[in-house]
Amino acid sequence: MKLFSFWRSLATYRVRIALNLKGITVDEVIDVNLMKGEQREAKFRAINPMMAIPALIDGDGPVLFESLAIIEYLDETYPNPPLLPRDPRARARVRGLSQIVACDSHPLVVPRVREYIAHEFKADEAGVMKWAQHWHKLALTALEQNLSTSKETGTYCHGEQVTMADICIASQAAGANFFKVDLARYPTLARIAANCAKIDAFVRAHPLRQPGAPAAA
């Protein structure tokens, strides 16, 4: 199994958590430095034409891409512990919470979007940060309302078992640190993120614990 990764990639962070939770050993981690534009090089474009990470190669199968798709693949091929509930409504809820992060918010703050805003619209560093904070906060607000008002919320996003939604919440919390967003306004989400941060699989997967990460970010 090969994982194309970068320390700061929040999407790859999600996949690392899932791998750790399931006790899956990756044979090779291949660094794709997003800050240097290595994702745009022909060699990686042949792996993922979208020029995004993570990408996962498992055996002789096709390259897998997009964090939630990879996590669901891992959940189906390595079913223990399960990352999605059995009940259809519960599964839909967990997927919905996950997609607020991975589909509605994160795609708007990735390096290629921030670079485009800076280059095409001449936004300065403060302007790019304001853009990222806006979309990050919008997702945090929606997540907090969903989590704080649902009887399904427990120690984690859905009851007492870690699910894909918690993996996404952890990545959103890490992003809040990168983009200097205070989680104090989102107490339910912050509580869940703190609970996840006590789990070794989350700790080992954290961006700042990866090769190449700075001492502080």
Secondary structure by P-SEA (a helix, b strand, c coil): cccccccccaaaaaaaaaaaaacccccbbbbbcccccccccaaaaaacccccccbbbcccccccccaaaaaaaaaaaccccccccccaaaaaaaaaaaaaacccccccccaaaaaaaaacccccaaaaaaaaaaaaaaaaaaaaaaaaaccccccccccccccaaaaaaaaaaaaaaaacccccccaaaaaaaaaaaacaaaaaacccccccccccc
